[in-house]
Amino acid sequence: MKGAISKMKAQECLICGAGRLQKTVSTETFKYKGQEIAIPDYIAYVCPECGESIVDPATLKKSGKMLKDFRRQVDGLLTGHQIKGIRKKLGLTQEQMAEIVGGGLKSFARYETGKICQSKGMDNLLRILDAYPEMLNVIRKKEGSIKSVAKV
């Protein structure tokens, strides 16, 4: 995709075919549930004829994480950084944490990196484990009893 964007700088608009894409750098403002976030250095390629714009891939990646953290903040969810902090406080690897809370290793890693947002239920579980780390023992005992029943 990066190659396609760099070629677009000199190409005609892929939508209307009439204009040449022009690089713009601005501060883009996004709204969510009445709250706003401004993202500086937002790079897009705009057609002066039809007004269509294509966002630069690096900008998409950077702004995507910022927007997900913003959404989490507005919705009252933990950020990826906070989730990672809870896991480290508990002394667990991503794999161990994913096994304990469920959802899979890839999902848990994506919560931490901010690529995806966790559910409210997952957020609540993480907050409980943060406030009451001894709850890990309850979960581990439950998992142990399930494994022993499964062997029967």
N, C-alpha and C positions, 0 to 999 in steps of 0.2 A: 504493500500500500504506500510506503514511503516513496518508492520510485514513481508511483502513479501521481502522487501529489507534486513531486518536484517537476515532473513533466507537465503538469497542469499549469504551472506558473506561466508557461509560454503557449499553452493550448487554448483553443476556443472552449467556451462553456459547453460542458457535456449535456446541459439541459436544453438551452435554446440554440446553441451553435452560432449565435450572432456576436457575442462579446468575448473578450479575452480576460481570463481570470487574473485578478489583481490581489496581491497579498495585503492584508490589513492586520494591524496589531492594535488591540483596544482593551478596555476593561469591560468585561461582559458581566451583566447582573442577572442572577437567577432568583426566582421567587418560589417558595414552597410553604404552604400553609400560613401565608401572611408574613413570613420572614424572608429576608433577602441576604444574598451573599454576592460579593463582587470578586470576580476573578481577573487579576491583572495579566497583561501580556498574553491575551487570548488571540491566537493566530488563526485566521481564516482566509480563504481565497474566495473573493466575491466577483460575480459577474456584474459589470456596470449596466448591462442591457436588461437582464431579467431580475436581478437582485438576488439570485440564488447564491448560497454560500456553502463552501465545503470546509470543515474544520480540519486543521492540521493534526495528523495522528499523534504527535507528541503532546499537543495541547489537549487532545481528547483524553489521553492517558492521565495526564496531570490533573485536569479539571474533573475527570470522572471520580478520582479518589477524593478530591476536595468536596465534590457534591454529595458523595455518599456519606462522608463524615458530617457534612452540614445537615443532611436528612436525619442522620442518627441523632444529632444534637437537638434538632427541632422535635423529633419524635421521643426524645428522652432515652435513647439507647446508648449503650457504651460505644466508644470509638474503637477502631482497630488497635490503637496504641494502648488504650485501657484494657482491652481484652488480653493483649500480649502481657501486660503488666500483671494481671490476675494469674495467668498461667505461670509466669516466672515466679511470682510470690508463692505459688503452690509447689514449685520445684518440679514441674512436669514438662515433658517434651510436647510438641504439637500432637504427635501420635498418641501419647498417653492421654492427653486431654480430650482428643477426639473420641477415643475409646470410652472414656468416662461419661462425656456429655452426649455422645451420639452424633450422628450427622455425617461422619466420615472425615478422614484426614484432610482431603482437599478442601472441603467446605470450611473446616476450622481454620486452615491456613489462609483461606480467602477472607474470613472474618478479620483476621489479624492484619492482613495487608490492605484491607479496605475495598477489596474487589467486589465483595457482596455484603449485604446487610443481614445480620442475624434476625431471627424472629423475636417477638416480644417474650415468648416462653423461654427461648434460649438465653436471652438477655437476663431474664429473671433468675434462671439457674446460675448463670455466671456471677450475678450479684450476690446470691446466697452463698456460693462457694467462696467468694471474696470476703464476705462478712463473717462466715462461719466455716473456716477451712476444715474443721472436724467432720463436716458433712461428707467429706470424701470417704471417710470410714464407713458411713451408712451406705453409700453407693457401692463401695467395694465389697461390703458384706453381701449386699443384694446380688451383685454380679457373681460372687462366689457360690451363693446358694442356687442360682439359676444354672451355673455350670455343673454343679454336683447333681442337680435334678436331671439335666440333659444327659448325663452319663448313664443314668439308671436305665 
